[in-house]
C-alpha cells in the first residue's frame, strides 16, 4: 500500500518509470471518434500497454494541482498493482 498521497504529476512520473522498467508504455486514452482525450471533467484516463499494444491496465488521474487524496492515490496504485507489483509507487 502506498505510504503517502502523491500529486497527479508525481503519480504519473512514477507510473512511467515503473512501466519503463517492465517494458510497458503509458498512454492517455483517446476517443477514436473525436480524437479527444477520454475522461470526465478534471480527470484523464491513462492506460498501460504491453509490447504488442494490448492494454493491460487503466486508471484515471485528476488534473488539479496539489496532492490527491489517500483514496484516489490508493485507487490509482491498486489499478496497476497487478501488472507492476505491490508497492510500485514506493520503489
Secondary structure as the mmCIF struct_conf table of DSSP 4:
data_model
#
loop_
_struct_conf.conf_type_id
_struct_conf.id
_struct_conf.beg_label_comp_id
_struct_conf.beg_label_asym_id
_struct_conf.beg_label_seq_id
_struct_conf.end_label_comp_id
_struct_conf.end_label_asym_id
_struct_conf.end_label_seq_id
BEND BEND1 UNK A 3 UNK A 4
STRN STRN1 UNK A 7 UNK A 7
HELX_RH_AL_P HELX_RH_AL_P1 UNK A 8 UNK A 21
TURN_TY1_P TURN_TY1_P1 UNK A 22 UNK A 23
STRN STRN2 UNK A 25 UNK A 28
STRN STRN3 UNK A 30 UNK A 30
TURN_TY1_P TURN_TY1_P2 UNK A 32 UNK A 34
HELX_LH_PP_P HELX_LH_PP_P1 UNK A 36 UNK A 36
STRN STRN4 UNK A 37 UNK A 37
HELX_LH_PP_P HELX_LH_PP_P2 UNK A 38 UNK A 38
BEND BEND2 UNK A 40 UNK A 40
TURN_TY1_P TURN_TY1_P3 UNK A 41 UNK A 42
STRN STRN5 UNK A 43 UNK A 49
TURN_TY1_P TURN_TY1_P4 UNK A 51 UNK A 52
BEND BEND3 UNK A 53 UNK A 53
STRN STRN6 UNK A 55 UNK A 62
BEND BEND4 UNK A 64 UNK A 66
STRN STRN7 UNK A 67 UNK A 67
HELX_LH_PP_P HELX_LH_PP_P3 UNK A 68 UNK A 69
HELX_RH_AL_P HELX_RH_AL_P2 UNK A 70 UNK A 84
TURN_TY1_P TURN_TY1_P5 UNK A 86 UNK A 87
HELX_RH_3T_P HELX_RH_3T_P1 UNK A 88 UNK A 90
#
